[in-house]
């Protein structure tokens, strides 16, 4: 399991193994959802990828 902490401004860094696996780059957007008491996020799909 990979973890990260929230800052005082409720920000977090997405760990490098996650960024790499999802092919995330600076400036990419992610979409958050809450399902069944768990939170999920995924990259926002772009037609240019």
N, C-alpha and C positions, 0 to 999 in steps of 0.2 A: 504494500500500500504506500502511496506517495502522499505526503501531506504538505500543507503550507499554512502560514498564520496570517490573520488579518492585522493590518496596521491600525493605528488610532483613527484613521480616516476611512476605515472599513475597506481598505484595498488589500489585494494579495497579488503575489507574483505566480503566474502559471509555471510550474516546474518545467525545466528543460526537457525531460523525457516525454512529458505530455505535449509540449509545443512541437517537439520533433515528430511524435506519432501522428499528430493532427495537422502537420505541415503549417503551423501558425507562424506568421511573420509580424513584425511591428506594423501597427495600423490595421490589422485584420480585426473584424468584429466577431463576437461570439453571441450566441442566443442562450439565455437562461430559462429554465422551466423548473417547476416544482411538481413532482409526481409521487403520490403515495408517501408523503413525508420525507422524500429524498429530493435533493436538488441535482440538476443535470445541466451541462452546458455543451454546446457544439459550435463549430464554426458556422458563420452565416454563409450560405452558399452564394458563390459569385459565378456569373456566367463566363467571366474572363479567365477562370482557372483551368 
